[in-house]
Amino acid sequence: MPFDGIALNAIIKELKECLVGGRIEKIYQPGKTEILLCIRQHKEERMLFISAHPQNCRLHLTTREKENPKTPPAFCMLLRKNISGGKIADIRQRDLERLVEIAVENEDEFGRPVMRSLVVEIMGKHSNIILIDNSTKTIIDSIKRIPSEINRVREILPGKKYVLPPLGERINILEDEVPNFILQAAEPLKVGRWMTENLMGMSKAAAKEILFRSGVDEDKPVNQLNLEERQKIAGSLVKLASDIKGSRYLPEIYFSHGPVEEPVDFWIFPLSHMGPSKAVPLKSANEAVDLFYSLKEDLEKLRNLKKTLMAQLENQISKLRQILSFQQEKLDEVRDMEKFKLFGELLSAYLYEVSPGMSEIELPNFYEDGKMVSIPLKENLSPSQNAQYYFEKYKKLRATREKVENQREKILSEIQYLESELYNIEQAENLEELEEIQKELSKYGYIKEAGKKSKGEVQPSSPIKYTSSTGFTILVGKNNVQNDMITRKANPDDIWIHVKDLPGSHVIIKTGGRPVDEETLLEGCLCAAYHSKARNSSNVAVDYTLRKHVRKPPGAKPGFVIYDHHRTVYVTPDPAFIERLKKN
């Protein structure tokens, strides 16, 4: 749902009640196209958020604090000079258009009263925030400057006269005779599109809702509507206008169904056409808009950070796999090193048969019943020197193999760790969980630490907690640090569970010294399979053992353990079961 003129109408009514008469105490510009005004009225401070973002343009009260740049941008400084300390005289919307004027009474540097207006144009990619001198209707400045090279008709530059944006001739359902327009309309346009083009404040979703309530197909051409359909549409619009005038708002946010509930829409009235979507009612229009866009922004940040971290890790894994390939070539080169040891031993045993200057000799292999072995010789070396040459070559190749195998083991362990982090990133459900993983990766040098260091230590998030059907607590780690924590803090007789040979969460069944029943054990194994890379597989192998049989090797990275005395069961992850377990 775009931030339409009908939703804006509700926002403005609420703002008038709590902001008019208040003073602007602080002004911030947290983003390139965002302004935050801190306004105090009757000893209560509120924050008014204004955005000219192309996709998320809006205006509403917020409780969400944003990080501000160290140096305030030029437009922020200009606003502080002109309206900081000023009193909000009025907040008005132009009809049902997405055009708002915030009138501010203030004093100039000589103490003379002046009136300034902050004009907010909410128009998608053409959105803007413009400061105007009311006495001359002159633009002081704007958050987006629009020179003649971009728009010859309407320049938005300091010193230019402010001109309203082209709004067109549209019907205001709060003032005009809507039934007459509907009854007389005869365009061949689809009725849904006709409404958005001819009715003020009407978004596509709002038009769809009106037509859904009226029982009319939104794709039906206007000139094919019969009288009954026109009357139903007119009636729905009259009812909507009445509810707007009476401020009978019932704001709701709609969420998708699934493991992660995403905010998909909102409006200041219930949306019947949303069907089975989860609806969450809110107390006010400002609260609904603030929550909806906050959740959307968090989700966008989550996805962007996931994408960035995963790309960085995949790049690291790719480099490590290239090193593995190079090491495999090295191992292939030393594959025949035992042959050189044999050459040295045979030459030493049959030294008396080797003559100086020979280039090759055949000697019986006493390890294989005298089978003859052909041994190349260096003509410039004595027989004993040739034997020593092969022993030295063997020792060198053996040292190379041991070194490469040790390096290979470390790299395989590193790849295993990074793949487990890839899984953790995929499964992270919020920014806090993802930032914990980011911090861990930064600590071990896999990524550069991004952004400012937080003040004080960030508190880690809590592991997932389930209760089994018979009352046992089941803990599930959400990342490697949590996996280490719940395993380290578990009692020796608690049960430790993990999917076999795949990235996944550590799972702990807290026994409390009691014997664990088969049902709880199965539920713990199902949790381990579900919270693993095998979530969408069937017949998944899961290992379980007592916590006292789980050890962490010295120097091992978070999440890596070795274990024994374990048993293996095979289960198929079931999302429906996990949902039932959450309710226990």
N, C-alpha and C positions, 0 to 999 in steps of 0.2 A: 504494500500500500504506500503510494507516495504521500508526502505530507501535504494533503489537499486543503483547499480553502475552508471546507466545512470543519475539519479538525482544527485548523488555525482559529476559526471563530470561537471554538470552545476554549482554546488556549488563551486567547486575548481576554475573554470574559473573566477567567480565573486570574490572569495577571493584573487586570484592573483592580480587583479586590485586594490584592496583597502587595502591589508595588507602587501604585499611584500615591504620591505624597512622600514616598521614600527617597532617601539620598544615596547617590552612587559613591561608595566609599573606596572601592578598588576596581581597577580595570586590568585585565590580562588578555594576552593573545597567545593561547597555548599552541595553536596551529596556524598554518599559512592563511587559512580562510575562516578562522574561528575567533570569536570574542567572548569573554566571560566578564559579566558585570556583577560585582558584589554590592547589593543594595540593602540598606537598613531602613526598616519601617517599624515603628512602635517597638524598639529595642530588639527586634528580630531580624537577623541577616539572612538573605536569600541570594542564590546565585542564578542569574539569567544567562543562559547559553544561547549564542547566536552563531549559526553556521551558514556560510555561502559555498559549501562544498558541492560540487556538481551532482553527486548522487545522494548525499545525505544533508541537503540544505534544510534548515529548520530553525525554530525559535521556541524555547521552553525553559521552565525552571529545572534545575538539576541539583542533585546531591553528590554528584560525581566530581571529585577533584582531579584536575589534569596537571601534568608536569609542564612547567613553563620554561621557555628559553632563558639562559642566563642574562642575555641582553635583550630588552624588550624591542620588538620591531618598530619601525617608524610610525606605522598607523596606530599602534597601541600608545605610543608616546603622545601622538597628536590628540587622541581621545582623552588621555589623562589631562592634557593641557586645557581642553575645551569643555569637558563635561564631568570631570572628577569633582566631587563635592556638590554637584548639581542635584536639583530635586526633580523627580519624575512628575511632570505636569499632566501627561496624558499618554495613553497607549491606544492607538486606533488602527483598525483594519479598513481598507478601502473595499466597501461592499463585501462580497465573498471572495475577492481576489487574494492571492498570496502576496499581499503588499501591506507592510506594517510601518507605522510611523511612531517613534518613541520621542515625545516632546520633552525637553529638559530645560528647566530654568536654572540659570547660573549667573555668575558675575565675571566680567572681564578683569584684566590686570589693574584697571583703575577703579574697580568696585562698582561699575555700572551694570545694571541688570541686562542680561542677554538671553535670547532664546535660541537653542540649537535643537535640531531634530536628527535622530538616527533613523534613517530609512532602511528597512530590510526588505529586499526584493528576493522572494523565494521563487526562483524560476529555473530550476535545473542547472544546466551548464552556464546560464546567463545570470545566476544568482549574484547578489552583491550586497555590501553593507556600506552605506553612504552617509557621511556627516554633512549636514546642510546648515547654513546660516539662515534662520527663518526671516530675518528682516529684509534680506535681499534675494532669498531663494537661490543662493549661490552655493555651489559645491565647495566645501572646505577640503575634503579628500575622501577617498574610498578605499576599501580593502583590495579592490581590483580596479585598476585604472584602465579605461577603455578609450584609446585615442581614435582619431578619424581613420587611421589605417585599418582598424578592426571594424569600426561601425561609423559610417559617414553620417548616418541620420541622428545618432544619439551618442555624443561624446560624454564620458564620465571622467572629467579631469578637474583639478583644483582651479577655481575661478570661473568655471562654466556655469551657466544657469541650469538648475535641475529641471529636467523634463521627465514626465511620467513615461514608463515603458509602454509600448503599444499593447493595449488590452483587448481591443476589438469590441464589437457590440454583442454582449451576451446577456442572457436573462438571469436576473437575480431572483431566486426562488423565494426570498424573504420579502420581496416588495412587489414583484410583477405578478400579473394574472397568469400563472403557469398553465392551468387547464386550457386556456384559449390557445396558447402557443402549441401545446401538444395536439389539440384537436385540429389545428390548421396546418401543422407541419406536413410537407409533401415531398421532401427530398428523397432521392433514391439511396441515401446513406444507410448503413446498418444503424439500428436504433441506439445501440450502445455507443457507437462513435458519435452519432448525432448529439447525444446528451453531453458528452465530454466537450464537444466543440461549441455547443450553444448554451450551456448552463454554467454559471459561475461556480467555482469551487468544486466542480464535479470531476473526480478522478475516475479512471477506468474501473477500479474495484468498487467505488461508490455507485457508479452507474450499473455495474453488474448486480450489486445488491438490490438496488431499486427494482430492476427488471426481474430479479429472482422473486422478490416479494410480490411482484405484479403477475407472475406466471407468464412472462413474455420472453421469447427467445431473443437474446442480445444480438444475434446475427441477422435477425429479420429486418429487411429494409423498411424505413419509415413509411414510404408510400404504399406499403402492403399491409400496414396495421389496420385492423378493423376498429369500429367504434368502441366496442367493449374493451379491447386491449388498450386503446388510447385513454379511456376513462380510468382503467386500473392504474396505468402509469401516472396519470394526473393525481389520482387519489393517494398513491404512495408518496409522491413529491409534496403534496399538501401536508400529509402526515409528518414527513421529514421536516418541512419548514416549521410546522407547529412545535415539534420536539426541540428544534434549534432555538426558536424564540423563547420557549419555556425552559431552556437549559436542562432538559430532561436527558442528560447524557448518561450513558452506561458504557464507559470505555472498556475495551477488552483487547488482550494480546493473544494471538493464536500461535500454537506450537505444532511442529510436525511430530508424528509418531516415530519411534525408533530408539536405538540405544542412546543417541544424543538428541535431545529435544531442541530443535532449532526454532527461533522465532521467525515466523513466515509472514505475519501480517498483523495489523492493528487497525482499530477505528474507534471513534468516540461513541458509536452505536454498535450493537451486536451484528455480526455478519452471518446471516442465515446460510448463505451459499457456501460457507467454508466446510460444511458437512461434518465429518468425524474428527476434525482437528481439535486438539486440546485447547480450550479457551480459559484464560485466566482474567477474571474481572479486576479492575483497579478502581481506586477511589476518585481519581481525578484525571483529566485529560493530560495535564503536565506530567503526572506520575507515569501514565501509560507510555507517553512519547519518550520520556527520559529512559525508562526501563527498556523499551523496545530497541532504541538505538544503541544503548549501552551494551545490551546483549549482542546485537548485530556487530558492533565494533569489536567486542571481545572475541567473537567467533571469527571475524576476519583476521584479527591479530593472531589468533591461535593457528589458523590455517596458514597464514604467511610465515609465521615462525616455524611451524612444522615443516613447511616446504623448504625453508632455508636450512634448517638443521639437518633434514634428511639428505639434501643435496650435498652438504658438507661431509656428512658421514659416508655417503655412497662414494664420494670422490676419494676419501681416505681408504675405504675398503678396496676400491679399484686399484689404487697405488700399491696396497699391500699384496693384492693378488698378482700384480706384475712382479713384485719382488719374489713371491712364491714361485712364479714361473721361472724366473732367473735362477733361483736356488735349485729348482728341479733339474735344470740343465747342469748345474754344478754337481749334483748328486749322480746324474747320468755319467758324467766324466769320471767319477771315482768308483763307478760300479765294478770295474775290473781290478781294483787295487789288490785283492787277494792273490791274483795271478802274479803280481810283482813280488809279493812275499814268498810265493812258491819258487819263483825264479832264483831269488837270493838263497833260499834254503838248499835247492838242488845244486846250485853252483858251489856253495860251501861244502856240501857233502861229497861232490865229485870234482873237487878242485884240481886233483891230480890229473884229470882227463882233459882239462882245459889248457890249451896252449896259447901263449901271447900272440896277438895279431889276428886271432880268429874273429870272423864277423857273425858266426852263428854256430850253435851246437845243439845236438839232440841228446837228451839225458832221460833215463827212466824215472818215472814218477812213483816214488815209494808209497804214496798215498792211494794209488790206483793200480796196484798189482803190476808195477813196472811199465805201464803205458808210457810210450815215448813222448817227450815234450820238447818242442823246438824253442830255443831261447836266443833272441838276437843279442849280439855282443858289440861293445864299442872297441874297435881295434886299437885305439890309443890307450886303453886301460888294461891293467894286469888282470888276471883271473880273479884275485881277491878284491880288487877295486871294482870289477863288474858286479860281483856279489854284493859289495857294500853299496854300490849305486842303486841296485834294485831294493835293498832294504831301506835306504834313505827315501827313495821314491814312494815306497809303501807307507812309511811313517808320515810323510808329508800329505799324502792323499787321505790317510786315516784321520790326521788332524783336521784337514779340510772338511771331511765328512762330519766329524763330531761337531765342529764349529757351525757348519751349515744346518745340521739337524737341530742343534740347540736354538739357532736363530729361527728356524722354521717352526719349532714348537712355540716360541714366543709370538711369532707372527700369527700362527693359527689361533692362539689364545687371544690375541688382540682383535682378530677378525670376529671371533666368537663374542667378545665383549661388545664390539661396535654393532654387530647384528642384534644383540640383545637390546642395545640402546635404540636401534632403529625400531624394534618392536615397541619399546616403551614410548617412543615418540608417537608412533601410530596410534597407540591406545590412550594417550593423554587426553583428558576430557576438559581441562581448563588451563588457563595461563599459569596458574601457580604450580601445577604439576610439571608443565613444560619448562618453566624457569628453573625448577629444581634440577631437571636433567641438563639444561643448558649450563648451570653452575657446575655440575659434576664434570661435564665434558670440557669446560674451560679450565677446571682445576688440573686435569690430566693433559692439557695442552692440545686437545683435538680441535678446538675452536678458539677464536679470540673472544675475550670478554667484551660483551656489547653493552653500550649504555653506561649510565652513571652507576657508581657503587652505591648501594642502598645504605642508609644510616642504620647502623646496628646489624645484628645477625637476623636473617630472614628465617622465620619459624618454618620448619618442614611441615608438609601436609601429612595427614594421618592415613594409615593403610586402610583398605576396604575391610569392613567388619561384617561378617554374616553370623547368623545363629542357626545351627543345624536343627533338623526336625526333632532331635531328642535333647536340645538345649546346650550343646557344646558351642563354644566360640570358635569361629574360623577366621583367621587373619590372612589377608592377601596383600602382598607388596605391590605398589603401583610403579616403582622404578627400582634401580639397582641399590640405591642408598636405603630405601625402605626394605628391600629384600634382606640386606645385611642387618638392618636394625631388628626386624621381627625375628630373624633367625638367631641373632646374638642374644636377644632378650628372652628367648623361649627357654623353658625348663628342660632339663635332660630327658624327661619322660613325655614331653609333648611330641606330637607326630609332625614330621617335616615331609612335605610333598612337593614334587616338581615334575613337569612333563619331561619325558625322556629324550635327551639329545636335541632339544630345540629351545630357542629363547622363550622365556615365560616367567611368570611370577613365582616367588617362593610362597608356599602356603603352609600355615601352621594351625594345627588343631590343638587348642589349649585343653589338656586333659584334666588339669586340676587334681592329678593323682588318681583319677578314676579310669577303669577300663573303657575303651572306646568301642561302641557297637558298630556292626558292619554297615548300617545305614549311614551313620555319620562319616565313616571312613570313605564310603562311596561318594558322599556329597562333597567331601574335601577333594577327592580326586577329580570329580566333575568341575570343581572350581579351578583346579590347577590346569585342566585341559582347556576350559573356556578362557582363562586369562593367560593364553599362550599363543604362539604363532599357529598352532593347530586348531584354533577356534572353529574354523569352517571345515575341518576334516572329520572323519569318522574312524572308529576303532583306534583311538589314540593311546599310545603307551604312556603310562604314568607311574613313576617310582615313588615309594613311600618308605620311610624308616623312622626310627626314633631320633630325636634331635641330638642325642649324645653321640650318634654315629656320623654326624655331619661336621666337617672341619674346613677351615679356610686356610689355604696355603699362605705362608709368609710372603708379603709383597703382592698378593693377588689383588686385582681390581675389584671394585664393588660388585656384588652379585655372584662372584665366582666361588664355588665351594666344591669339595670332593666328599663322597659319602660311600658307605658300605652297609652290610647287613640289611639290604633293602629287598623289597618285593615289588613286582610289577603287575599292574592291572591294566585292562584295556577298556576305555570308556568313550562314549560319543558326546561331545559338548552339546548342551541344550540351552539356548537362550531363555526359553520359557521357564525352565527349572530355576535359572539364576534369578529371574524376576520373582518367582515364588519364594525363593530363599531370602530375597531382600525384604519381604514382608514379614518374615518370622521375628 
